[in-house]
Amino acid sequence: MAAPIAFRAVQVLSDTSAAPWPGTRSVITIGAYDGVHLGHRAVIEQVRAHAARIGAKSVVVTFDRHPASVVRPESAPKLLSDAEQKLELLRSTGIDATLVVGFDERRQHESAEDFVRSVLVEVLGTRAVVVGEDFHFGHRREGNVALLRQLGARMDFEVYPVELIDRPDGVGEPVSSTAIRRALAGGNVETATRLLGRPFEVRGVVVKGDQRGRLLGFPTANVEVPNQICLPADGVYAGWYVRENGDRHACAMNLGRRPTFYEHADVSLLEAHLIDFNGDLYGERAHVSFTNFLRGERKFDGIDALIAQLKQDVDHARTVLHP
């Protein structure tokens, strides 16, 4: 049986043999859609517009994991969004449905033609495919716009390549997930925000830490972010913390290895101090967004120097978040 497929707001399919809209055609785009950034949204907008013109369904075809995590796991990129967040972001585009295709070793070795026939044609009844001009897919990335056009001529669908949109900050390259990861690696969350069209956000469960922040007068929520998720460079940031009940709190965050207390820590921890908040957050699933880089992480000579700096960090965060 083929890998599971799920349709948001349509139905859940156990295989690729059943069409969700018998007799109705689709306009689709395909990709990992990691982060759902401005470039992704530009493509999806064209999918929606074309579908509206011809009376078809608009669909994003994506995968249950980044294909690189199967094809080249040793060098797979960290993710800009987890599966839950990606579906929420895709839903926000107004697309009719998101088709999540299971990507495993069998799918890895599937030819581009077989994928097109079994998913795009037999399941979705595709009338048009809209993809970036540099799009590749299928075994050994054999599929591209030229092959899609050849297949479309035989299988009755059209192909519309979309020119990649330039970065809004004037840097001479297109908006891409790679460019966003590069910005985050340098702690440049402001640039990441511009390319995403929203602040970069991570999600995780609040776990118990060493409670040193409470002893210092700055209690923090220790947010355990899954290892496969991309994080900004170590440093101190301002941002927003959203609780499970929807409450939104300004926060100052330390992301790093706490060199004042731990000389050889090898894992970066995310600690968020919610400004003007008192309460128990343990066990909650938090959404944390990074809006401003405040300073790099550094080792302090003692507790008093650290506390003085923490006060400055909180005041700085308060100022940039509530100008």
N, C-alpha and C positions, 0 to 999 in steps of 0.2 A: 504493500500500500504506500502511496506517495506521502510525503511529509505533510503534516497538518497545515491547514490554511484557515485563517479567521477573517471574517468581514466585519468591520465596525459598523454597527447600526443596520446591518442587513441580516446576516445569519452566520452561523459557524459551520464550516464544511470540514468533513473528515478526510476528504481526498480532493483530487483535481478533476473529478469526472462530472461534477454537477454544476450547471450554470446557475448563478443566483438570479439572473433576469432573463429567462427564456424569451427569445425574440427581440431583445433589446441590445443595441450595440453599445460599446464603451469607447471613451477616449482615455488613454492611459499614459502614465509615465512610470519608469522603473528606476530604482536605485536604493542605495543604503539609507539615504536621507538622514544621515547622522547630524543632529543639531537643528535640522529644518531651518537653515539660515536664509538670508535674503536671496541668494541665488536659487535655492530650492523653491522658495515662494514665488519667484518670477516664473519658473517653469510651471508650477502648479496653477498659477493664475491663467496661463495660456491653455492648460488642459481644461480648466473650468469654462473659459470663454469659448473654446472650440466645441466642447460638449454642449453648451447652451445653444450654439448656432445650429447644430444638427440634431438636437433632441436626443442626445446620448447621455449615458452615465459617465461621470468623471471619477477616475480611480487612480490611486497611487499603489503601485506594486512594490513592496519592500520585503525585507527578510527578518526572520526572528533573531538573527545575530548578524554582526558585520561579516560579510563573506570572507574577509581577510583573516578572521579568527579561525577559519577552517582551512583556507588555502595556504596561508603562511602565518601560522600562529606565533612563531618566534618574533615576527616583526609587525604584528597587527597593531593598528593605532588604538590608543585609548579613546573611549567613546565620549562624545559631547552630550549625549542624552541617553538615559536608560530606556528600556522598551516602553514602559508606562508613559514616560514624558514624551517620547517620540510620537506615540499615538495621540496624546493630548494636543501636541503641537500640530500634527497633521489635521486633526479634527477642527482646529481653529482656523484652518485655511478655507473652510467651506466645501471641501471635497466631498463627493457623495459617499465614497467608501475607501477604506484602506485594506488592501489584500496583503496579509502577512504570510509569506511563503517560508516554510521550514528550510533552512540551508544546512545540509549535512554533506558527508562524503559522497553520497550518491548524487546529490544535486551538484556538487563541485565538478563531477565528471560528465555532467549532462551537456550535450552540445547546445549551442545557441539556437539552432533550428528546432531541436526537440523542445526546448523551453518555450519558444515562441508558439509552437503548435499546441502544446499541452496546456499552457496557462493562458497566454494572450488570446489565442483563437478559440480553443475548445471550451474554456471556462468563461472568459470575459467577452467573447464575441467582439474583439477589438476592431474598431473602425479607423482609429488614428492613434499613432504613438508620438508623443512629444518628449524629447530628451535633449540634454545638452549636447552641443556639437562634438564634444570629446568623449561621448558615452561609449563604454565597453562592457560586455557581459559574456556569460557562457564559459565553457571550458577553455582555459588558457586565454581568456579575454578575446576569443575569436570574433565575437559579435560586436558590431559597430553600426554606425548610421548607414553605411553602404550596404552591409549585409541585410539590415532591417528593410531597406528599400527593395532589395531583391526578393526577400521573403514576402513583403507586402504585395508585390506585383502578383505573386502566386496565390496568396492567402487573403486577398481583398482587404488590405488596410493601407493607409497612407502614413508617411513618416515626415515629421516636422522637426528638424534640428533647431535648437534655440541657441543663439549666441550667448556666451557666458557674460554675466553682468560685471562691470568693473567695480572695484572697491570704492565706496563712497568717500574715502579719505584721500583719494588722488594717487595712491600707490599704484604703480603700473602693473597690476595683476588682477585676475578675476576674484570674486568672492568664492571661497572654498573652505571646506572643513580643515584642510591642511593649514591654510593661512590662520584660521582661528586657533588651532592647536599651537601654532608657532607663537601667536600673540600671548596665549596663556602661559606658555613655557617661559616667557620673559616677564610675567607678572602684569602684562598690559591688558587688564580686564576692560579698560575703556575702549580699546580697539576691538576686542572681542564683542563688546556690546554693539558697536557700530556694524559689524559684519553679520551678527546674528539678528539684529533688529530688536533685541531685548537683552537684558543682563544675563550673563552666563549663570546657570543654576545647577546645583548638585542636590542630590537627595540621599538621605540615609537615616538610620535609627539613632536616637540619642542613647548613649551608653554611659555607664559609670566610669569616671576617670579617677585620677589620684586626688581630686577635690582640692588641689592646691589653689585654684582660682578663687574658691570661696574663702580660703584662709587669707588670701591677699586682698580680699574685698571686691573681687571682680569674678563672681561665679560665672562659669561657662557651661554651655551645652556641648558635650563632646559628640560630634556627629560622625558616625561610622559610615564612610562612603565606600561603596564596593570598589574593589581593586581595579576593575576594568574601566572605571570612569576616569576621564581626564581631570586633572586638578591644575590650578594655576601654580606658578612658582611659589616657593616658601616666602612668607611675608605676612604683613598685617594689612587687612582690608576693611573697608566699610561696605555694608550691604544690608540685605533684608532677610529676615527669618520668618517663614510662614509656618504656623502650627497646623496640626491636623484639623482643628476647628475653623481654620481660615483666618485666625488673627494674625496680623502682620506687625512685626516689630523691627525697628532699626537696630542694627548690631555692629559691633566691632569684632573682627575675627582675626585670630592668629592661626595661620596654616604653617606648620613646620615641626621642628624636632626639639624645640625648647632647650636650646644649648645652655641656658643659665643653670638648668637642673640636670640635664642629661648630656654627657660629653660625647657619647657614641651611639645615640639613637639612630636607627636606620629607616624609620618609617615616619612620614609626615602625618600629623594629626590635625584635624580641623576642630577648633574650639571657638564657639560663638558666644560672645557676651551680649545678651539682650539688654539694651539701654533702658533704664527706668523700669525694669521688670523684676518681679519676685514670684517664683513659683516652681513647681516640680515639672520637669520636662522629660524625665527618664522614660524610655520605652516608646516615645513618640517618634513618628516618621516625619522628619523635618525637610522643608524645602529651603535651601539657602542660596541666595543670589549675590554675586560679587559685582559691585558697582564702581568702586574706587580703590586703587592701590594707595596705601598710606605710607608704608616704609618697608624696608627689608627686615628680616628677622636677624637679631644679633644677640650676643651673650653680654649680660650685664655683670658689673662688679659685685653686686649684692642685691638683697631684697628691696632695700629702700630705693635704689636707682631704678629697679624694675617697676615698682609701684608708681613712682613719679612718671615714668614713661607711659604706663598703662592709663593713667589719668589723662595725659596728653592725647593718647590714641583715642580714648572714648570721646573727649571733647572735639577732636578733629573729625571723627566719624559723625558725631551729632551735627557738626557744622555743614559737612558736605551733603548729608542726607536731608537736612532741614535748613536749606539756605535762606 
